Amino acid sequence: MKLLRLAIAGAFALASMILPAAAAPDDFLTVQLKDGPVVIQLMPEVAPKHVAQIKALAAKGAYDNVVFHRVIEGFMAQTGDVQFGKQGAAGFNPARAGMGGSDMPDLPAEFSKVPFERGIVGMARSQSPNSANSQFFIMFTKYPSLDGQYTVVGKVVSGMEFVDKIKRGQGGNGEVTNPDKMIKVTVGKK
């Protein structure tokens, strides 16, 4: 009997090391798009500083009405420029969307082994690995050249069909005329 209890305890210990813990309710982001809600499971265990910044911006409504300024078919949809990309705000400037950030500091890179594949959410940055701030992108497909080069912050767990409907860019760098936007972004599942 003692041997059986030890075997069961060992199996539970092994399972807890292999299986990820259930995500906390505030480790989800709900992004309302024109076609429906997108739920992103954030990964604080992979990128704690980036996830904390995204949650803080979402909690204060900074991402509401921010456009998808760069969308490339077969690659990704980029958004999150709360400085120049927020429709209806005083600083909204479609020509500069994608060049701004937020009033929060830039973040040091938190690269991981999580691969960039369909539904992965990564942080946009400039040439400097330590320049991510508020902008992020959602992958349409697998893109191995980004692996280990950009910070992964989450993964779409529902609503990817709505991400697929985001208006694509017409410009050479995926710039979008009359872009779609994140209508409302909230922390938690809605």
N, C-alpha and C positions, 0 to 999 in steps of 0.2 A: 504494500500500500504506500509506504514511504517512497519507494522508487517511482511509482505512478505519479505521486504529487510532484516530485522533482522533475519528472519528464514534462508534465503539464506546465509547471512554472517556467521551465526552460523554453518551451514552445511559445508561451506568451511573451517572454523576454525577447526571443528572436523575432517574433511578429512585430513587436513595437519598434524594433530597429529597422525593419524592412518597410513597413507600411507607414506612410506619412500620417501625422496626427490630423484629426479633423480640423478644418479651417474655422477660425473664429468668425462670428457674424460680421465683424468690422473688417475682415480681410477680403471683402468683396466690394466691387465698385459696380454700380448700375449706371449705364450710359443710355439715355433715351435718345434714339435716333428717329427720323421721320417715319421709318417703316416698323419700328418696334424696339424693345429694350434689349440691350446687350449686357450680359453679366460677366464680369472679369473677376476671376479669383486671383487676388494679389499674392505675392510670394515674399513675405517679410523675412523668411528664413534664407532667402537668396540675396535680396537687396534691401536690407532694413532701412537705410537712410532714404533711398529713393521712394520706397513704399510709404514711409512716414510723410514725405513731402507731398506726394500725390494725394494722400488722405487729407492732409491739412488744406490743400488747395480746393479739393472737392467739398470739404465740410463748409468752407466759407463761400461756396458758389462761384469760385473763380473760373471753373471750366464750363459753366452754363453759357450756351450760345457761342461757343468757340468753334470756328470753322475747321474743316478738313482741308487745309491749304495745299497739300501735296499728296496726290493719290496716283499711284502707278500700277496699271494693270499687270498682274503676274508678280507683284512685289508686295506693296504695302500701302496703307492709308495713314497719313500723318496729321496730327492735330495737337492742341494743347498750348498754343501760343496765346497766353492770357493777356499779354501786353498789346499786341497788334492784331490779334485774330478774333477778338470777342465782339461779335456783331451787336450794335446798339450802344457800345461803350464809347466814351470820348476818344480813346486812343485807337479805335478800330481803323486799320489801314490795310486794305487787301493787298496792296503792292508790297507791304513790309511784313505781312503775315509769314511766319516761319523764321523771322530774324530776332524775335523777342523771347522773353521768358516770363518771369514773375518778379515780385518784390522779395522773394526768398533767395538765399544764396545758391550758387551753382554747387553741384555735388561731386565728390570724388567717385571715380568709377568703382562699380561693384560687379565686375565680370564674373561669370560662372560657367559651368559646363552645360547649362540648359541650352539645348539647340534651338535655333530660330526656325520654326516650322509654322504651319498654318495655325492661326489663332494666338500665337505668342505675342505678348505686348512688350515692346522694348522702349528704352528711353532714347530720344533723339539728342544729338550733341553736335558741336562743331568739330574741327580737326583735333582739338584737345580732348583726350579721354575724360578729363575731369571738368567738363563744361555742361553736363546735363542739368536741366533746371525744371521745366514744366512740360515740355513737349514730349509726346510719345507717339508710337506708331503700332499698328496692328497688322500682322503679317497675313497676306492672302495665301501664301505658299511657303514651302521650305526654301531657305536661303542660307546655305552653309557658310558663305563668305562672311556673314555677320557674327558667327559663333565666336565667343570669347573677345569680341571687339566692341560690343555694345552691352549695356546692362539690361537684363531681362527683369521685368517687374511683375509679370502675371501672365495669365492665359484666359482666353475667352472660353467660358464653360456653357454658355447658352446665348443664342442670338447671332451666331456667325452668319446666318443667312441674311441678316439685316446689314452686317458689315459688308457683305458681298454686293449690296445694292448702293453703297456710297458712290456718288458721282466721281468718275475718273477724270484725271487731269488731261488737258489738251496740250500743254506746253512741253518743251523738251525735258524739263526736270519734274514733270508731273504737276505743274501749277494748274489750279482749278479756277475756272471762271464761274461765278455764281455757285460757290461751293455749298455742299451739305454741311450741317453743323451738329454738334452735340447739344441737344435741346436742354437737357438737364443731366447733371452728373451727381450721384449721391453715394455715400459710403453705406454699404450693406446691400442685401438682396431686396429688390422691390417687386 
